[in-house]
Amino acid sequence: MKPGVRIKDRVTHVVEWALPYWTRGPAGRETPPDLFRVLYYGWITAFVLKVLGASWDVSWHFKWLRDDFAPPHLINSVGTAIVVALTIVHSYTGYGVDRPAQRLIQWGTGTFLIAVPIDLINHRVNGVDITSWSPSHVLLYVGTAFMIAGVIRGWYVYAAPGRLRAIVLGGFFVFFLENVLFPSEHQEYGVLELASWDRNRPYAEDTLLNFAANQMNRPVDRDMVEQFSLPVPDWVYPVWFGVAAVLVLVLARRLVGRRWTATAVAGVYVAFRTAIWPLLYAFHFPPSAVPFFLLAAAVCVDVAFMLRLPAARAAGGAVLVTAAVYGGLAVQDTLLEAPPFMVASAPVSAVLLAGAWYGAERYAGRRSGRAATPDASLPPLGAPAAP
């Protein structure tokens, strides 16, 4: 049989399987198990493609001028196409999501799609973005965050209880963590970019350095390269990790409800960042500093959940985590490489984390109608239902 015939038969089989499900319905309708698996494995595929494309994209922009059709953007675009298709399916059929999850996915995908042309216009007008923290990029992160939050809720509500439910839920939190930490990769790549300049072997091509220098109205010198590589204040990096990233780990531990969830989520993220480092280097792309210190912070989150009182958990956890973040950064900076960080920002980071952590605990307590228990095998925000 010819390959083309086999492909046609498979496509026909998929269409025949899917067509009966293509009926309009409200969110929360009963979802057949096989359809539920296809939808959420589709989300996993889309997020994997987006993570791979995004990881390559940062390195690409520290080497060459921006290109709308660069391979990282194309990989991202395939992931985005899957996201749009899944959003349409959830919105039209109502399968696999309740109303809040459906709304989160719709708003997230819509925000992302609106942000794409805004970002393209921004690059057309302003050339190279000096920072990944720009407003157009923030819209992309916010849209992706809402999108993943909707998927997390959908899986949390409808996946059948068991080990697979916990593993996949933890995996979705890995994607969420990667999205939250994506802008901080600018400093992680930037610190090694500056070091490459100091070695007289810059990773960035001359065309990129000249373009950035012209944009800044400066000569190509170390000050220009430093401004290009590390444009944000030194307090941003540790505070973002110490508050935003840790809050994701807290929510993961709270919702998955298993011991050492935060450590596992952070470990998978750090392992991925470690794995792509030699791949980028082997293909002559700029590598980055890897946030190994995040593992220490994650362990502190899991240790804090051994405290039963939410207030004590938030306060004690904030102190432990802040010490781990800033102490871990100092150790990593000594032994390996780490972005610049302002030690004086530690008290602010601790207070912000304690408030955010306690707020999350209070919200979870109100939703469950009882205090959180650290050893619960399932999170108390709602009862999961088998599809």
CORHUNOR-V854977 format. One record per residue. N is the residue number from 1. RES is the residue in three letters. PHI is phi as a letter, one per 30 degrees, with the letter a starting at -180 (none if undefined). Layout:
BEGIN
N_RES_PHI + N_RES_PHI
END
This chain:
BEGIN
1_MET_none + 2_LYS_d + 3_PRO_e + 4_GLY_d + 5_VAL_d + 6_ARG_d + 7_ILE_d + 8_LYS_d + 9_ASP_d + 10_ARG_d + 11_VAL_d + 12_THR_d + 13_HIS_d + 14_VAL_d + 15_VAL_d + 16_GLU_d + 17_TRP_d + 18_ALA_d + 19_LEU_e + 20_PRO_d + 21_TYR_d + 22_TRP_d + 23_THR_b + 24_ARG_d + 25_GLY_a + 26_PRO_d + 27_ALA_d + 28_GLY_j + 29_ARG_d + 30_GLU_d + 31_THR_c + 32_PRO_e + 33_PRO_e + 34_ASP_d + 35_LEU_d + 36_PHE_e + 37_ARG_d + 38_VAL_d + 39_LEU_d + 40_TYR_d + 41_TYR_d + 42_GLY_d + 43_TRP_d + 44_ILE_e + 45_THR_d + 46_ALA_d + 47_PHE_d + 48_VAL_d + 49_LEU_d + 50_LYS_d + 51_VAL_d + 52_LEU_d + 53_GLY_d + 54_ALA_d + 55_SER_d + 56_TRP_d + 57_ASP_d + 58_VAL_d + 59_SER_d + 60_TRP_e + 61_HIS_d + 62_PHE_c + 63_LYS_b + 64_TRP_b + 65_LEU_d + 66_ARG_d + 67_ASP_b + 68_ASP_e + 69_PHE_c + 70_ALA_d + 71_PRO_e + 72_PRO_e + 73_HIS_d + 74_LEU_d + 75_ILE_d + 76_ASN_d + 77_SER_d + 78_VAL_d + 79_GLY_d + 80_THR_d + 81_ALA_d + 82_ILE_d + 83_VAL_e + 84_VAL_d + 85_ALA_d + 86_LEU_d + 87_THR_d + 88_ILE_d + 89_VAL_d + 90_HIS_d + 91_SER_d + 92_TYR_d + 93_THR_c + 94_GLY_i + 95_TYR_d + 96_GLY_i + 97_VAL_b + 98_ASP_c + 99_ARG_d + 100_PRO_d + 101_ALA_d + 102_GLN_d + 103_ARG_d + 104_LEU_d + 105_ILE_d + 106_GLN_d + 107_TRP_d + 108_GLY_d + 109_THR_d + 110_GLY_d + 111_THR_d + 112_PHE_d + 113_LEU_d + 114_ILE_d + 115_ALA_d + 116_VAL_e + 117_PRO_d + 118_ILE_d + 119_ASP_d + 120_LEU_d + 121_ILE_d + 122_ASN_e + 123_HIS_d + 124_ARG_d + 125_VAL_d + 126_ASN_c + 127_GLY_i + 128_VAL_d + 129_ASP_d + 130_ILE_d + 131_THR_b + 132_SER_d + 133_TRP_c + 134_SER_d + 135_PRO_e + 136_SER_d + 137_HIS_d + 138_VAL_e + 139_LEU_e + 140_LEU_d + 141_TYR_d + 142_VAL_d + 143_GLY_e + 144_THR_d + 145_ALA_d + 146_PHE_d + 147_MET_e + 148_ILE_d + 149_ALA_d + 150_GLY_d + 151_VAL_d + 152_ILE_e + 153_ARG_d + 154_GLY_e + 155_TRP_d + 156_TYR_d + 157_VAL_d + 158_TYR_c + 159_ALA_d + 160_ALA_d + 161_PRO_e + 162_GLY_k + 163_ARG_d + 164_LEU_d + 165_ARG_e + 166_ALA_d + 167_ILE_d + 168_VAL_d + 169_LEU_d + 170_GLY_d + 171_GLY_d + 172_PHE_d + 173_PHE_d + 174_VAL_d + 175_PHE_d + 176_PHE_d + 177_LEU_d + 178_GLU_d + 179_ASN_d + 180_VAL_d + 181_LEU_d + 182_PHE_e + 183_PRO_d + 184_SER_d + 185_GLU_d + 186_HIS_e + 187_GLN_d + 188_GLU_d + 189_TYR_d + 190_GLY_d + 191_VAL_d + 192_LEU_d + 193_GLU_d + 194_LEU_d + 195_ALA_d + 196_SER_d + 197_TRP_d + 198_ASP_d + 199_ARG_d + 200_ASN_i + 201_ARG_b + 202_PRO_d + 203_TYR_d + 204_ALA_d + 205_GLU_d + 206_ASP_e + 207_THR_d + 208_LEU_d + 209_LEU_d + 210_ASN_d + 211_PHE_d + 212_ALA_d + 213_ALA_d + 214_ASN_d + 215_GLN_d + 216_MET_c + 217_ASN_h + 218_ARG_b + 219_PRO_d + 220_VAL_d + 221_ASP_b + 222_ARG_d + 223_ASP_d + 224_MET_d + 225_VAL_d + 226_GLU_d + 227_GLN_d + 228_PHE_d + 229_SER_d + 230_LEU_b + 231_PRO_d + 232_VAL_c + 233_PRO_e + 234_ASP_d + 235_TRP_d + 236_VAL_d + 237_TYR_d + 238_PRO_d + 239_VAL_d + 240_TRP_d + 241_PHE_d + 242_GLY_d + 243_VAL_c + 244_ALA_d + 245_ALA_d + 246_VAL_d + 247_LEU_d + 248_VAL_d + 249_LEU_d + 250_VAL_d + 251_LEU_d + 252_ALA_d + 253_ARG_d + 254_ARG_d + 255_LEU_d + 256_VAL_d + 257_GLY_i + 258_ARG_c + 259_ARG_d + 260_TRP_i + 261_THR_d + 262_ALA_d + 263_THR_d + 264_ALA_d + 265_VAL_d + 266_ALA_d + 267_GLY_d + 268_VAL_d + 269_TYR_d + 270_VAL_d + 271_ALA_d + 272_PHE_d + 273_ARG_d + 274_THR_d + 275_ALA_d + 276_ILE_d + 277_TRP_e + 278_PRO_d + 279_LEU_d + 280_LEU_d + 281_TYR_d + 282_ALA_d + 283_PHE_c + 284_HIS_i + 285_PHE_c + 286_PRO_d + 287_PRO_d + 288_SER_b + 289_ALA_d + 290_VAL_c + 291_PRO_d + 292_PHE_d + 293_PHE_d + 294_LEU_d + 295_LEU_d + 296_ALA_d + 297_ALA_d + 298_ALA_d + 299_VAL_d + 300_CYS_d + 301_VAL_d + 302_ASP_d + 303_VAL_d + 304_ALA_d + 305_PHE_d + 306_MET_d + 307_LEU_d + 308_ARG_d + 309_LEU_d + 310_PRO_e + 311_ALA_d + 312_ALA_d + 313_ARG_d + 314_ALA_d + 315_ALA_d + 316_GLY_d + 317_GLY_d + 318_ALA_d + 319_VAL_d + 320_LEU_d + 321_VAL_d + 322_THR_d + 323_ALA_d + 324_ALA_d + 325_VAL_d + 326_TYR_d + 327_GLY_d + 328_GLY_d + 329_LEU_d + 330_ALA_d + 331_VAL_d + 332_GLN_d + 333_ASP_d + 334_THR_d + 335_LEU_d + 336_LEU_b + 337_GLU_a + 338_ALA_b + 339_PRO_d + 340_PRO_e + 341_PHE_b + 342_MET_c + 343_VAL_d + 344_ALA_d + 345_SER_d + 346_ALA_e + 347_PRO_d + 348_VAL_d + 349_SER_d + 350_ALA_d + 351_VAL_d + 352_LEU_d + 353_LEU_d + 354_ALA_e + 355_GLY_d + 356_ALA_d + 357_TRP_d + 358_TYR_d + 359_GLY_d + 360_ALA_d + 361_GLU_d + 362_ARG_d + 363_TYR_d + 364_ALA_d + 365_GLY_d + 366_ARG_d + 367_ARG_d + 368_SER_c + 369_GLY_i + 370_ARG_a + 371_ALA_d + 372_ALA_d + 373_THR_c + 374_PRO_d + 375_ASP_c + 376_ALA_d + 377_SER_d + 378_LEU_b + 379_PRO_d + 380_PRO_c + 381_LEU_c + 382_GLY_l + 383_ALA_c + 384_PRO_d + 385_ALA_b + 386_ALA_d + 387_PRO_d
END
